[in-house]
Amino acid sequence: MPVKLISPKQQMRAAQSFPFFSSIAILIPVLIPIWIAASIFVYAAVAHHPNDKVCAYLVPAGYRFYGVLGAWVVVLNFSSHLANMVGGALNLALLLWAISILVVVPLGVRDVLRAQRANWCEIEHQAE
């Protein structure tokens, strides 16, 4: 079997991909439906990375992003009642968006910067 070398930069980019694009999608809500679909492929690809350190960046970012979207589903199911409590549908949408930004973006930026500062070593992987 041929051996494939995975460079430190490739590993770093794989670790940074999910938190980076999740943060971008939350900041620009129009991109959320696109990122939901694309994130499934990114998550599956990175989850099977030969370096476990890459997966250590992926899992918490996935929990944050998918957790926020799961909370959106619950809140939006009760949006008619909750909108009255916060002063209207626009206020509810802005509040939901602000909370999502506070949960996903700062920790996503932290993960991207941590991955950039981490010590990555070249690894060999048995290609099939």
C-alpha positions in Angstrom: 0.0 0.0 0.0 1.3 3.5 -0.8 2.1 5.8 2.1 0.7 9.3 2.0 2.3 12.1 3.9 0.0 14.6 5.6 1.7 18.0 6.1 1.4 20.0 9.3 -0.4 22.8 7.3 -3.0 20.3 6.0 -3.7 19.1 9.5 -4.0 22.6 10.8 -6.4 23.6 8.0 -8.5 20.4 8.7 -8.7 21.4 12.4 -9.6 24.9 11.6 -12.2 24.3 8.9 -15.3 23.4 10.9 -15.0 26.2 13.6 -14.1 28.8 10.9 -17.0 28.1 8.6 -19.5 27.7 11.5 -18.5 31.1 12.7 -18.9 32.6 9.3 -22.3 30.9 8.8 -23.6 32.3 12.2 -22.4 35.8 11.4 -24.1 35.7 8.0 -27.4 33.9 8.6 -28.2 33.5 4.9 -25.3 31.0 4.7 -26.7 28.8 7.5 -28.8 26.5 5.3 -25.8 26.1 2.9 -23.4 25.4 5.8 -25.8 22.9 7.4 -25.6 20.8 4.3 -21.9 21.3 3.7 -21.0 20.8 7.4 -22.2 17.2 7.3 -19.6 16.4 4.7 -16.9 18.4 6.4 -17.7 16.8 9.8 -17.6 13.3 8.2 -14.3 14.0 6.4 -12.5 15.5 9.4 -13.9 12.9 11.9 -12.0 10.2 10.1 -8.7 12.1 10.0 -5.7 9.9 11.0 -4.5 12.5 13.6 -6.7 12.4 16.7 -5.6 15.9 17.5 -7.6 17.2 14.5 -10.7 15.5 15.8 -10.2 17.2 19.2 -10.9 20.5 17.5 -13.9 19.2 15.5 -16.0 17.7 18.1 -16.5 20.7 20.4 -17.2 22.9 17.4 -19.7 20.5 16.1 -21.5 20.4 19.5 -21.6 24.2 19.6 -23.0 24.6 16.1 -25.4 21.8 16.0 -26.5 22.6 19.6 -27.3 26.1 18.7 -29.3 25.0 15.7 -31.2 22.5 17.8 -32.0 25.3 20.2 -33.3 27.3 17.2 -35.7 24.5 16.3 -37.1 24.4 19.8 -37.4 28.2 20.1 -38.9 28.6 16.6 -41.5 25.9 17.5 -42.7 28.2 20.3 -42.0 31.5 18.4 -45.6 32.8 18.5 -45.6 32.7 22.3 -42.0 33.8 22.8 -42.3 36.7 20.4 -45.0 38.2 22.6 -42.6 37.9 25.6 -39.7 39.8 23.9 -41.7 42.4 22.1 -42.2 41.0 18.6 -40.9 38.5 16.1 -38.0 40.8 15.0 -36.8 41.1 18.6 -37.0 37.4 19.0 -35.0 36.8 15.8 -32.3 39.3 16.8 -32.1 37.9 20.3 -31.7 34.4 18.9 -29.1 35.5 16.5 -27.1 37.4 19.2 -27.1 34.4 21.5 -26.0 32.2 18.6 -23.1 34.6 17.9 -22.1 34.6 21.6 -22.0 30.8 21.7 -20.4 29.9 18.4 -18.1 32.8 17.2 -15.8 33.5 20.2 -15.1 29.9 20.8 -14.7 29.2 17.1 -12.2 32.0 16.8 -10.4 30.6 19.9 -10.2 27.2 18.3 -8.9 28.6 15.0 -6.2 30.5 16.8 -5.3 27.5 19.0 -5.0 25.3 16.0 -2.7 27.8 14.4 -0.4 28.0 17.4 -0.4 24.2 18.0 2.6 22.1 17.2 1.7 20.0 14.2 4.0 17.2 12.9 4.0 15.5 9.6 2.4 12.1 9.7 2.3 9.1 7.4 -1.0 7.5 6.5 -1.5 4.2 4.7 -3.6 5.2 1.6 -6.0 2.6 0.3 
